[in-house]
Amino acid sequence: MQVLVINSGSSSIKYQLLDPDSGAVVASGQVSRIGEPVAPGAPTVEHHSDGRTLEHDGAVPDHATGLRIVFDLFARGGHDLTTAGLTAVGHRVVHGGEVFYRPTLIDDAVVRSIDELSSLAPLHNPANVTGIESARALLPDVPQVAVFDTAFFHGLPDAAKTYAIDAKVAAAHGIRRYGFHGTSHEYVSGRAAELLDRDPAELNQIVFHLGNGASASAIRGGRAVDTTMGLTPLEGLVMGTRSGDLDPGIVPHLARTANMDIDAIDNLLNRDSGIKGLSGVNDFRELFGLIETGDAAARLAYDVYVHRLRRYLGAYLVELGRVDAITFTAGVGENNARVRADALAGLERFGIAVDPARNEAKDRAARYISPPEAEVPVLVVPTNEELAIARAAARLVG
């Protein structure tokens, strides 16, 4: 059984062909800089299969072209997708709104509905739709399944999902807290329970998904009870280019005093804020390089980032009452020991500590980074959203 998983971004496509039972990856790759100018001979597609890397050089004008190139590289690598007998194609879709909260078999009506939800995720859903349409055209006879980032948080308690605005306005426009990165939070919390050798139904967990986009969740008994992202992926933690939480009054203030229209403000908060807005860079390696040179703006950006992590950690400790595990995942969460240590510094009286040697170890496996005697286990668990999507798609198509 093989499932092709596709994650279409605004200018990229990430993909994996894998066995949903064993988790074995047959092939994987990424299409980059879609619709952007590139230098002659610059690789824009990398395809990894059977220990080999195949590349495509040159511009990729659109997602449909990108997927055709990917299919050609699959065939060149010995895995022709048109004759492989795929079980399904699983698509990551960022926003499901109130409509979609479980894996869904894709048809024309589903595509239209996902597209209609683009107002809630303008950076993501349009690209997701483009990827879906391209894959359906290339594999018309293979079942295609949408798996939604918001699904894990669909059942948030009313108090956690409700904004305190006019209830009729909120109902008319679908305004509530939806949460994102749900596939990752669900997968990682499940893997954390396995690492602890505990039933997820017995555990209270806090999960930090820290990448260029970042979110945290509070999970009680395997069910999410709170998360940092809201109506859109903009709310919550400080991120690579997104502001996270801010006074909503900033929006009309900028409109009145800076003469910025709503699109300019949206671009500011989503693309030119966060770590990048404060320091000029959004890669943590570059940020730490600047800090080492004494750059005050970079130091402030890092301090603001960690301050927001600790604010939500404290909130979720109180909300859950008892915490059985704190887990870090995604690019920054899995690879940045300094962020993990600073986020949890000085919390020994709460039973929370980080063991320096464990934390600094260059190990890519799921592991403990807390001391053996710590009351609250602190874990690093690599996320695997592709495997979670593949398994959800395989279950749905039977």
Secondary structure per residue as TSV (DSSP state, phi and psi in degrees):
chain	resnum	aa	ss	phi	psi
A	1	M	-	360.0	128.0
A	2	Q	-	-132.3	139.2
A	3	V	E	-125.8	132.8
A	4	L	E	-92.7	123.5
A	5	V	E	-107.8	129.5
A	6	I	E	-123.0	129.9
A	7	N	E	-123.2	101.1
A	8	S	E	-94.7	117.7
A	9	G	-	-98.7	-177.7
A	10	S	S	-64.4	-32.4
A	11	S	S	-135.6	23.7
A	12	S	-	-152.8	162.2
A	13	I	E	-136.1	121.8
A	14	K	E	-106.2	143.8
A	15	Y	E	-150.3	155.3
A	16	Q	E	-144.8	143.0
A	17	L	E	-108.8	120.5
A	18	L	E	-147.7	162.9
A	19	D	-	-90.5	114.5
A	20	P	T	-68.4	-21.8
A	21	D	T	-75.5	-54.5
A	22	S	T	-86.2	-21.7
A	23	G	-	83.0	1.1
A	24	A	-	-66.4	131.4
A	25	V	E	-92.7	120.4
A	26	V	E	-81.5	-42.0
A	27	A	E	-158.6	156.8
A	28	S	E	-156.7	167.2
A	29	G	E	174.9	-173.3
A	30	Q	E	-152.7	138.5
A	31	V	E	-103.3	128.0
A	32	S	-	-118.7	157.3
A	33	R	S	57.7	41.6
A	34	I	B	-65.2	131.0
A	35	G	T	76.2	8.2
A	36	E	S	-111.8	151.5
A	37	P	-	-70.1	141.8
A	38	V	-	-133.9	155.1
A	39	A	-	-68.7	146.4
A	40	P	T	-54.7	132.7
A	41	G	T	82.7	-3.0
A	42	A	-	-74.9	130.4
A	43	P	E	-70.3	131.5
A	44	T	E	-117.5	-11.2
A	45	V	E	-132.4	128.5
A	46	E	E	-120.7	128.8
A	47	H	E	-125.6	124.4
A	48	H	E	-112.5	125.3
A	49	S	E	-158.5	132.3
A	50	D	T	52.3	40.1
A	51	G	T	78.1	3.7
A	52	R	E	-114.6	154.1
A	53	T	E	-119.4	123.1
A	54	L	E	-108.5	145.1
A	55	E	E	-129.1	155.1
A	56	H	E	-121.0	129.2
A	57	D	E	-102.1	146.0
A	58	G	S	107.6	172.3
A	59	A	-	-66.3	147.4
A	60	V	B	-119.5	105.1
A	61	P	-	-69.9	-30.5
A	62	D	S	-156.2	172.7
A	63	H	H	-65.6	-38.0
A	64	A	H	-60.7	-43.7
A	65	T	H	-63.7	-42.0
A	66	G	H	-58.6	-44.5
A	67	L	H	-69.2	-35.0
A	68	R	H	-62.8	-39.4
A	69	I	H	-63.8	-42.6
A	70	V	H	-60.1	-45.4
A	71	F	H	-62.0	-37.7
A	72	D	H	-65.0	-40.1
A	73	L	H	-67.9	-36.6
A	74	F	H	-57.8	-47.7
A	75	A	H	-63.9	-42.7
A	76	R	H	-62.7	-30.9
A	77	G	T	-86.0	2.7
A	78	G	T	93.1	15.2
A	79	H	-	-132.5	76.0
A	80	D	-	-69.9	113.3
A	81	L	G	-68.3	-26.2
A	82	T	G	-73.6	-16.9
A	83	T	G	-122.7	10.6
A	84	A	S	-82.0	-9.0
A	85	G	-	66.5	44.4
A	86	L	-	-57.7	138.9
A	87	T	S	-70.4	-42.2
A	88	A	E	-168.1	165.9
A	89	V	E	-113.7	124.8
A	90	G	E	-104.8	128.9
A	91	H	E	-112.6	130.0
A	92	R	E	-75.9	125.6
A	93	V	E	-122.7	129.8
A	94	V	S	-72.5	-49.7
A	95	H	-	-118.8	122.5
A	96	G	-	-104.6	-4.0
A	97	G	T	56.4	-149.3
A	98	E	T	-84.5	-9.6
A	99	V	T	-81.3	-45.0
A	100	F	-	-116.0	120.5
A	101	Y	-	-140.8	20.8
A	102	R	S	-152.7	161.5
A	103	P	-	-53.1	137.7
A	104	T	E	-132.5	130.4
A	105	L	E	-68.3	130.3
A	106	I	-	-86.7	130.1
A	107	D	-	-135.7	-174.4
A	108	D	H	-60.5	-39.1
A	109	A	H	-66.5	-38.7
A	110	V	H	-65.1	-41.6
A	111	V	H	-60.5	-43.6
A	112	R	H	-62.1	-41.7
A	113	S	H	-65.4	-41.4
A	114	I	H	-62.4	-40.8
A	115	D	H	-63.9	-39.1
A	116	E	H	-65.5	-22.7
A	117	L	G	-84.7	5.0
A	118	S	G	-62.7	-25.5
A	119	S	G	-63.9	-24.5
A	120	L	T	-86.4	-20.8
A	121	A	-	-144.3	69.0
A	122	P	T	-66.1	-20.8
A	123	L	T	-83.9	-16.4
A	124	H	T	-120.3	-55.1
A	125	N	H	-58.4	-40.0
A	126	P	H	-59.2	-40.2
A	127	A	H	-67.3	-38.6
A	128	N	H	-59.9	-43.3
A	129	V	H	-62.9	-43.1
A	130	T	H	-60.0	-43.2
A	131	G	H	-64.4	-40.8
A	132	I	H	-62.4	-48.8
A	133	E	H	-62.0	-39.2
A	134	S	H	-66.2	-43.1
A	135	A	H	-67.4	-38.0
A	136	R	H	-64.8	-36.3
A	137	A	H	-67.8	-36.1
A	138	L	H	-81.2	-29.1
A	139	L	-	-129.8	67.0
A	140	P	T	-66.1	-20.5
A	141	D	T	-102.1	2.6
A	142	V	S	-100.1	130.4
A	143	P	-	-58.7	135.5
A	144	Q	E	-119.9	134.9
A	145	V	E	-125.7	133.7
A	146	A	E	-97.1	130.7
A	147	V	E	-119.6	126.2
A	148	F	E	-103.1	134.0
A	149	D	T	-61.0	-27.4
A	150	T	T	-86.2	-10.2
A	151	A	G	-61.6	-42.8
A	152	F	G	-62.0	-25.2
A	153	F	G	-101.6	7.6
A	154	H	T	-59.2	-36.3
A	155	G	T	-92.3	24.1
A	156	L	-	-53.9	142.9
A	157	P	-	-55.7	150.4
A	158	D	H	-54.3	-40.3
A	159	A	H	-65.4	-29.1
A	160	A	H	-85.3	-26.9
A	161	K	H	-97.8	-6.9
A	162	T	-	-98.8	129.6
A	163	Y	-	-88.1	144.4
A	164	A	S	-86.6	65.1
A	165	I	S	-123.0	174.8
A	166	D	-	-49.6	122.8
A	167	A	H	-63.0	-35.5
A	168	K	H	-68.9	-39.7
A	169	V	H	-63.9	-44.9
A	170	A	H	-61.0	-44.5
A	171	A	H	-65.7	-38.2
A	172	A	H	-68.1	-27.4
A	173	H	T	-118.9	14.6
A	174	G	T	64.7	33.1
A	175	I	-	-89.7	111.9
A	176	R	S	-159.7	174.2
A	177	R	-	-87.5	119.6
A	178	Y	-	-100.0	-36.7
A	179	G	-	77.5	152.9
A	180	F	S	-141.7	177.9
A	181	H	-	60.5	23.2
A	182	G	H	-61.6	-37.6
A	183	T	H	-60.4	-40.9
A	184	S	H	-68.8	-46.4
A	185	H	H	-61.2	-40.5
A	186	E	H	-66.7	-46.4
A	187	Y	H	-63.2	-47.5
A	188	V	H	-67.0	-41.2
A	189	S	H	-64.5	-34.5
A	190	G	H	-66.8	-42.2
A	191	R	H	-67.0	-35.7
A	192	A	H	-62.5	-41.1
A	193	A	H	-62.0	-39.4
A	194	E	H	-63.1	-42.7
A	195	L	H	-63.5	-36.0
A	196	L	H	-82.0	-9.2
A	197	D	T	56.9	47.2
A	198	R	-	-129.9	155.2
A	199	D	-	-73.9	126.9
A	200	P	G	-53.9	-29.9
A	201	A	G	-66.6	-13.8
A	202	E	G	-96.1	-7.6
A	203	L	-	-107.3	143.4
A	204	N	E	-106.2	125.0
A	205	Q	E	-131.0	149.9
A	206	I	E	-118.4	126.8
A	207	V	E	-118.7	128.8
A	208	F	E	-107.7	110.6
A	209	H	E	-96.0	102.5
A	210	L	E	-116.1	103.6
A	211	G	S	-133.0	-152.8
A	212	N	S	-62.2	-38.3
A	213	G	S	-95.1	145.3
A	214	A	E	-140.6	142.3
A	215	S	E	-153.9	158.9
A	216	A	E	-128.5	154.8
A	217	S	E	-139.3	150.3
A	218	A	E	-109.1	124.7
A	219	I	E	-125.5	121.7
A	220	R	E	-115.1	118.7
A	221	G	T	60.5	34.0
A	222	G	T	85.8	-2.0
A	223	R	E	-118.1	134.5
A	224	A	E	-69.9	131.5
A	225	V	E	-113.6	-11.2
A	226	D	E	-165.6	157.2
A	227	T	E	-156.8	162.6
A	228	T	S	-85.2	-33.6
A	229	M	-	-77.3	156.9
A	230	G	-	-126.3	-122.1
A	231	L	S	-58.7	-38.0
A	232	T	S	-129.2	173.0
A	233	P	T	-75.2	12.7
A	234	L	T	-86.5	-26.8
A	235	E	S	-75.2	154.0
A	236	G	S	106.4	-128.1
A	237	L	S	-67.0	156.4
A	238	V	-	-68.6	135.8
A	239	M	-	-123.5	-174.3
A	240	G	S	-57.8	-51.3
A	241	T	S	-125.7	-1.2
A	242	R	-	-105.0	146.7
A	243	S	-	-71.3	-31.3
A	244	G	-	71.1	-156.0
A	245	D	S	-56.0	138.9
A	246	L	-	-157.1	161.0
A	247	D	-	-62.5	121.1
A	248	P	T	-61.0	-18.4
A	249	G	T	-66.4	-14.6
A	250	I	H	-62.5	-33.3
A	251	V	H	-64.3	-56.0
A	252	P	H	-66.1	-28.5
A	253	H	H	-62.6	-45.1
A	254	L	H	-66.6	-36.2
A	255	A	H	-63.9	-38.9
A	256	R	H	-82.3	-41.0
A	257	T	H	-96.4	-26.8
A	258	A	S	-108.3	0.5
A	259	N	-	54.3	36.5
A	260	M	-	-89.6	132.9
A	261	D	-	-82.2	174.6
A	262	I	H	-65.1	-33.4
A	263	D	H	-68.0	-38.1
A	264	A	H	-66.5	-40.0
A	265	I	H	-67.1	-41.8
A	266	D	H	-59.5	-43.5
A	267	N	H	-64.4	-41.5
A	268	L	H	-58.3	-48.5
A	269	L	H	-75.4	-29.0
A	270	N	H	-93.0	-33.2
A	271	R	H	-116.1	-20.4
A	272	D	S	-127.8	28.7
A	273	S	-	-122.7	-154.6
A	274	G	H	61.2	-148.4
A	275	I	H	-57.0	-41.3
A	276	K	H	-64.2	-44.1
A	277	G	H	-63.7	-33.4
A	278	L	H	-85.4	-31.5
A	279	S	H	-119.4	-18.6
A	280	G	S	94.8	-9.3
A	281	V	-	-132.8	156.3
A	282	N	-	-125.8	7.2
A	283	D	-	-97.4	128.7
A	284	F	H	-65.8	-28.3
A	285	R	H	-65.0	-42.0
A	286	E	H	-67.9	-38.9
A	287	L	H	-61.4	-46.1
A	288	F	H	-67.9	-33.3
A	289	G	H	-60.5	-42.2
A	290	L	H	-66.5	-41.1
A	291	I	H	-59.6	-40.7
A	292	E	H	-65.1	-23.8
A	293	T	T	-86.5	-0.4
A	294	G	T	89.7	15.9
A	295	D	-	-67.9	114.7
A	296	A	H	-68.9	-36.0
A	297	A	H	-65.5	-40.4
A	298	A	H	-65.7	-41.1
A	299	R	H	-61.4	-43.4
A	300	L	H	-64.1	-43.2
A	301	A	H	-57.9	-44.0
A	302	Y	H	-65.6	-42.3
A	303	D	H	-63.4	-40.5
A	304	V	H	-64.0	-42.4
A	305	Y	H	-58.2	-49.8
A	306	V	H	-68.7	-38.1
A	307	H	H	-57.1	-41.9
A	308	R	H	-69.0	-37.9
A	309	L	H	-58.6	-47.0
A	310	R	H	-69.1	-32.8
A	311	R	H	-61.0	-46.2
A	312	Y	H	-74.3	-32.5
A	313	L	H	-58.8	-46.8
A	314	G	H	-61.6	-42.6
A	315	A	H	-61.4	-41.6
A	316	Y	H	-76.9	-29.2
A	317	L	H	-59.8	-44.0
A	318	V	H	-69.3	-43.1
A	319	E	H	-62.5	-41.0
A	320	L	H	-82.5	-29.2
A	321	G	S	82.5	-44.9
A	322	R	S	-136.2	131.0
A	323	V	-	-118.5	127.0
A	324	D	S	-100.3	-12.6
A	325	A	E	-166.0	142.2
A	326	I	E	-120.0	125.6
A	327	T	E	-126.5	136.6
A	328	F	E	-108.2	139.1
A	329	T	E	-149.1	176.4
A	330	A	H	74.2	179.5
A	331	G	H	-52.9	-52.5
A	332	V	H	-74.5	-44.9
A	333	G	H	-60.9	-36.1
A	334	E	H	-82.9	-28.4
A	335	N	H	-115.5	-9.2
A	336	N	-	-111.3	95.5
A	337	A	H	-64.0	-34.3
A	338	R	H	-64.8	-42.5
A	339	V	H	-61.7	-45.5
A	340	R	H	-61.0	-46.0
A	341	A	H	-65.0	-43.7
A	342	D	H	-70.2	-34.0
A	343	A	H	-64.1	-30.3
A	344	L	T	-112.4	12.1
A	345	A	T	-65.0	139.3
A	346	G	T	74.3	19.8
A	347	L	-	-108.4	21.9
A	348	E	G	-59.4	-34.8
A	349	R	G	-66.0	-16.4
A	350	F	G	-95.6	7.4
A	351	G	T	81.2	13.6
A	352	I	-	-113.0	125.1
A	353	A	-	-152.5	157.7
A	354	V	-	-118.5	129.3
A	355	D	-	-82.4	118.5
A	356	P	H	-56.3	-43.6
A	357	A	H	-66.2	-45.5
A	358	R	H	-63.1	-40.9
A	359	N	H	-66.6	-36.7
A	360	E	H	-84.2	-11.2
A	361	A	-	-61.1	137.5
A	362	K	-	-86.2	81.9
A	363	D	-	-134.2	127.3
A	364	R	-	-96.2	2.0
A	365	A	S	-85.8	162.3
A	366	A	-	-62.0	135.0
A	367	R	E	-160.8	163.8
A	368	Y	E	-84.7	141.6
A	369	I	-	-122.7	4.8
A	370	S	S	-91.3	157.8
A	371	P	-	-63.9	153.1
A	372	P	T	-56.6	-31.1
A	373	E	T	-88.4	-1.9
A	374	A	-	-64.0	139.9
A	375	E	S	-67.9	-39.0
A	376	V	S	-108.3	113.8
A	377	P	-	-63.4	135.6
A	378	V	E	-113.2	127.9
A	379	L	E	-124.7	155.0
A	380	V	E	-117.3	121.8
A	381	V	-	-128.4	112.5
A	382	P	-	-59.3	132.1
A	383	T	-	-77.9	157.3
A	384	N	-	-148.2	72.8
A	385	E	H	-64.4	-32.3
A	386	E	H	-62.9	-44.4
A	387	L	H	-64.5	-42.2
A	388	A	H	-61.2	-41.5
A	389	I	H	-66.8	-43.0
A	390	A	H	-60.4	-43.2
A	391	R	H	-67.8	-38.5
A	392	A	H	-65.2	-41.2
A	393	A	H	-67.0	-43.2
A	394	A	H	-63.7	-40.1
A	395	R	H	-62.7	-41.6
A	396	L	H	-65.6	-41.6
A	397	V	H	-86.5	-5.0
A	398	G	-	86.7	360.0
